[in-house]
Amino acid sequence: MIEYKTIGFEDLDIIHDYLRWEDVQGCEWSDVNLLTWNHYGLEYAIVKGCLVLRFIYDGQYTHTMPLPPVPKGIEHPLLAEAGVGCLECVIRDLRDECFAHHQPFSITNLNQRDIDFLQQTFPGEFEFSDPMTERYDYICLRENIINLPGHALRPKRQHLSQFPKFYPNHEYRPLAPSMFPECLQLLQRWSDNAEAIGHIQNADSKVMERESIKQVFDN
């Protein structure tokens, strides 16, 4: 049985030991998300020396691609060879655990290297899909976010131009702990209004987001 643990500050050094050898850029690996997504069922485990993240949401399991251990004295270019056998065993362990709990086995946020490894090591055992196409608008060049060029970003330009008209006395201030209660009150008002007009369909998600923000403020 694989033992999973909710991530706390004391676990970040363990996770950083793996991340410093890997070029992973998914949002699930940022420190803030690692610490706050436990409200979304995020846990981690070390399985045969490999680091694994698991999400449990709506009763469904989703894993990240395991990160291999870093043997002392092994340079990064050799990690792929050093971890092949280990990764194969860990993936089989994760799959067997899912099947034992009557869950489909899925791995999310794969890069091309991960896909190549799975296809070569488990030929015909995985189906690959991209269920996140509706979220591609979140991926933008920094220059585009600054300048908002072109027709596609016209609604954002219009929204930005309206802001000073509605809030002529707005100001930017550094966020301080004394502001946290007011921020949470504003979040609650926004959530209530959004839910009233049907912009929030999942009440549980609203609660989890609030708890995540509160956890950041508390720490």
C-alpha angles and dihedrals in degrees: 000000000000114000114217126194134200109245118250133172089269090062098054094084090056091050093044089057088064099038096054089067097044132070096221116153103173117129090238090072098058114110094237093052093044089056100041105036092075083095085065091051098265115163136157137215138184106229117185087335094310124117116234132181120204129192122199110194126160087354093300126122122224124175136196121230106276115253113225124235119260109235114215111259094017114122119224098253089063096051093093091058094040093052103040098095092040094050092049092053093046093050090051090050091051091047093049091049091052093049091049088057092045091249129137112244113239135168118200136204097025122179123208093266090055092048092049091050094050093046093049097042099037104028111195095357098102134055116208124212140159108228094166101072091115088063097055090103087073090066109082139150113255091236091055092053090051098045102024094212128182138023096292092062096042094104090056091050090051092047091050093049091052095052098078090046092058095037107031093162097050119137138183117238132171111260110252130184090249088066096053097091092050091048091053091048090052090048090052092050091048091049093049092049093045092049092048092057094042100254092124114058099168114060092184091058090053091053093047092050091051091049091050092052091046090051090054090050092048092054 
